[in-house]
Amino acid sequence: MKDGNNLGGKNKYIWKIAVAVLLVVAMVCVGVACARKAKEDAAQDTFEQLAERTSKVPLETQEPSSEGVQPTEEPLAESEESADILGELGVPVPEKEVDFEDLQQNVNKDIYAWIYIPDTKIDYPILQHPTDNVYYLNHNLDGSSGYPGCIYSEDYNKKDFSDPVTVLYGHNMKNGNMFAGLHKYSDSEYLAEHPYIYIYTPDGMLVYQIFAVHQHSNEHLLYGKDYTRETIMESYIGAIERERSMVSVEDEAIEVDVDSHILTLSTCISNKPNNRLLVQGVLLNGE
């Protein structure tokens, strides 16, 4: 009988230890999750504070052209000239100022541009790490690791947006931040209401009109591709035409050719890890 009692007592003791271990593990997991959430919230708060410092005001009340806006061919030397030409094209111009000297000195030296889509959460600095192309995939403005990361480009692209194809990356955050809002472009009405992407650089503002929204494989869009070659660019535009014909969101009225400059915003698709959502715009002002 003693042996049976001892065995029963040992089993109860083992179960108590197991339960205690499980409780400790659960508490640690909760603590880690809370810490991660607090870190993400703090990073987003920093982004929002920076966005407020760019002094944006409501856009001029203008309706985008239903026929699409055709890109200009002449370079824009001055911001006032750019604003005048955009006004002639019917493109609303936000009054937004970005102090890049302040951002680079006091926030992060890798900030080189700013992306803004009015009436959305997309209002972020753009970064490019000098040696690690995926650094800002999992690092924040302050250099800490983890989400939400930053909006960033790779060194396959110049920082002046002069490449025929420029790609910006951002996470598809569950809370709707970073590039998660790009998924709203699956609605054609949303595209009609948010047709322009504004890029601010130390040299001025660039405006892109969105012409295609589609899913793509996780193929790297820039590696090993020379889009300065007319045949390569022509082939790529043809591929975009084929892919966007398989989804409901596109604007056929916008002309895109081998001389165009295309901005591609890329983010993940939550239920398709091997695919990416691409939102693509063509440059309206500049060469």
N, C-alpha and C positions, 0 to 999 in steps of 0.2 A: 504493500500500500504506500509506503514511504516513497518508493521509486516512482510510482504513478503520480503522487502528489508533487514530488520534485520536478517531474517532467512537465506537469501542468503549470507549475509555477514558472519554470524556465520559458515555456511557450508564451505565457502572459508577459513575461519580462521582455522577450524578444519582440513581441507585438508592440509593447509600449515604446521600445527603442525605435522600431520601424515607423510608428506614427509620429514620434518626435522628429525623426529625420525628415519625414515627408513634410511636416509643418515648417521646419527650418528651410527646406528647399523651396517650399511655396513662398515663404516670406522673402527669401532672397530673390526669387523670380519677380515677385511683386515690386520689391525695392528696385531691382534693375530696370523693370518696365517703367516705373515712376520716374526714375532718374533719366532714362532715355527720353521720356515724354517731356520732362522739364527742360532737357537740353534742346530738344526740337523746338519747343515753344520759345525758348530764349533766343534761338537763332532766328526764328521767324519774326520775333519782336524787333530784333536788330534790323532785319530787312525792311520792316514797316517803318521804323524810325528814319532809316535812310531815305525811303521813298517820300516821306513827308518833307524831308529837307530839300527835295528837288523842286518844291514850290509849284506844283502843277495847279492849274485852274481849269474850270470847265471848258470843253471845246467850243469853238464857234459853231453856231447852229447851221449846219449844211448837210444836205442829203447826198450820200455817195451816188455817183452816176450808175444807172442801171445797165449801161452799155460797157462799163469797165473803163478804167483809166489807162491810157497808153503811156509807156515810159518815155521820158525825154532822152534825147541823145547827147545833150550838151552838159558838161560838168558844171556844178554849181560852186562858184568860188566863195560867195558870201551867204550867210544865213538869211539875210533879208531877201536876197534874190531867190533863194530856195523857197522861202515862205510865199513870195509873190507868185512863183510858178506853180506851187502846190495849190494856191488859191485859185489860179486860173483853171487848174485841172479839177477843181471842186473837192479837193482833199482838205479836211479840217486840220488845223495846226494847233496842237496843245501849247500853251505857254508853260514850258517846263525847262528848268535850268539844272544842269548837273555840273557840280564843281569837282572835276576829276583830280585836280591838284590836292584838294582836301581829302578826297576818298583814298587816293594813293598814299598820301602821307600819314593819314590818321586811321584808316580802316584796313586797307590791304593793297599793297603795291601792285598786285596782279590785276586789279580792276582796270579795264581799258575801254569799256563801253557800257551802255545801259539799254535795256529793252523795256518797252512800255506798250501795252495794248489797253487803250482806254476802256473803262467800265469793266475791268477784269482784275484778277489778283496778280496778273503778270506785270510786275513793276520792279525789276531787279537789276542789280549790277551784273555785268558779264566779265568773267575772269578767264585767264589762260595762264597755266603754270609754265614756267620756263623750261622745265626738264621732265615733268611727269604728266602725260596727256590725260590720265584718269584721276589725277590727284583730287580734283574738286567734285568728282563723282561721290566721294565719301569723306570730304573734308569741308568744314564750314569756313566762314569768313575769318574767324579768329584762329584758324589752323587746327581746331579740335576735330577729331574723327567722328564719323557718324552722320546720320541724317539731320537736316534735309540736304546737305551739300550745297552746291551753288549752280547757277546757270553758267555754263562754260563752253569754250571752244578748244580745239586741239591745235597743235602747231602746224598741222597741214594747212591751216588757214592763216592768212595775214590778218593783222589786227585792224586794218583800215577798210575791211569789207570790199576790197577791190577784186577778190577772186570771183570767177564765174559762178561758183557754188560755195556758199558758206553754210556750215552746219553748227547749230547751237544745241546743247544737250541740257536736260533737266529732269529731275525725278518726277514720277507720277505719284505724288503724295496722297495718302488716303484722306487727309484733312482738306484737300483741294488746293494746297499751296504749290509753289514752284510751277512745273508745267502740267499739273493735273488738269487745269482748265482747258487745255488744248482739246480734250475729249469732247467738250461742248460743241466743237466745230463739226461733229457728226450731224448736227442739225443745220440745214441750209438757211433757215431763218436767222440762226445765231451768226452764221457767216455774213449774211447780209447786213446785220447790225454791227458787226465787229470786223470790218474788212481790212483794216490797216494795222501794220506792225511798225512801230516807231523805234528806231535805233539812234541813240545819241552817242557821239564820239567827241573827243577834244576838238575835232575839226568841223563839227556841225551835226545836223540831223539828217538821217536817211529814212525814207518811207517806202515800205513794201506793201503791195496789195496782194492779198491771199488769193491764189488761183487754183490750188489743189489741196485736198485733205484726203489722205489714204493710208492704208496699212502697207507695211513693207517688211521684208525679212530683216534679220539683225545684221545683214551684210554691211560692212563699213563703206560709207558712201564716198569717202575721199581717198582711202589708201590705194595706191597704185593707179589712180585715175588722173589724167591730165586734161582737165576741162578747158584748158586754153586751146586745145586742138579742136578744130571745128567739127571733125567727124565724131569725136568723143562726146562733145556737147550735144550735137544733133541726135546721137544715139540715146543719150540720157533723157533728153526732152521727149523723145518718142516713147521711152520706157515709162516716164511719168504719165503721158497720155494714155497708155495702155492700162496702167495701174489705177488711175483715177476714174477710168471708165467702169471699173468694177465696184465703185462706191457711189453714193448719192450726192456727194458734195464736191462741186467743182464750179468754176466760172469760165465758161468757154469764150466769153466776150473779151477776156484779157489775153493779149498777144504775148507769147513767150517764144523767143528764137535764140539762135546761137550767140547773139550779141547781148542777150539779157544777163542780168545778175540775179541769181536765185538765192534766197535765204530759206534755209530749211530748219524748222524747229522739231526736234526729235525727243520722244519720250516713250516709256514702256507702256505695254498693255497688260493689265493685271492678270488676265486669264490666258494670255498668250506670251509666255516668256521668250519665245524665239521670234517675236515680231515687234515692230515699232510703229507707233503712230507718227506720221509726218504731216506737218502743216507747212506749206510752201508758199512763199510770196515772191513777187518780182519787183525789182527796184524801180521806183517811179522817178526819182530825182538823182542825178549823178550819172556817171559813165561806167 
